[in-house]
Amino acid sequence: MPGIIGRKIGMTSIYSAEGKALPCTMIEAGPCVVTQVKTQDRDGYEAVQLGFGSKKEKNTPNAMQGHFKKAKTTPKSALAEFSNFEDLNLGDTVNVDIFSEGEFVDIAGTSKGKGFQGVVKRHNFAGVGQATHGQHNRLRAPGSIGAASYPAKVFKGMRMAGQMGNKRVTAENLQVLKVIVDKNILIVKGSVPGANGSTLTIVK
């Protein structure tokens, strides 16, 4: 599926033709440089590797410096592979104009890390409830997690406290509301994963 790499700018709202305020996300999508073209004969599958953003040469490993010099471009901070691109060669540029208003896209990013959280925040538990009958410290407790002598263990996947966020998340079927080609801006309806400034991959 063809796509592009972008950077989340932030959220705003625009008005529809009916005068309804629509929450939307602004994304700096591209320009991306083709840093590698993978073929069935050499790599076993067909894909195009795109590079986005800039990176200092001193912070780029020598092997990657050579990789980017083959494409006659500067070091890039983000790389991603996309399929079903046609007629692209090494060093070509992909811009936001591959998208059109009204179509739907899938956007993947790394969600905000929330640290170690309890079951109320992490899994939307209600807690034990009332602080009556001596329950002064049970309001946000998980409650029972299983039986006693049988099965005598905690099953895998039990919803408990733990690390929350900081995972790869894909928001599917987000509608493209506006494409601003001269500024490489893509405006999609709704929210996308990640903090402002984080890297995203947008796929048709």
Secondary structure, 3 states (H helix, E strand, C coil): CCEEEEEEEEEEEEECCCCCEEEEEEEEECCEEEEEEECHHHHCCCEEEEEECCCCHHHCCHHHHHHHHHCCCCCCCEEEEECCCCCCCCCCEECHHHCCCCCEEEEEEECCCCEEECHHHHHCCCCCCCCCCCCCCCCCCCCCCCCCCCCCCCCCCCCCCEEECCCEEEEEEEEEEEEEHHHCEEEEECCCCCCCCCEEEEEC
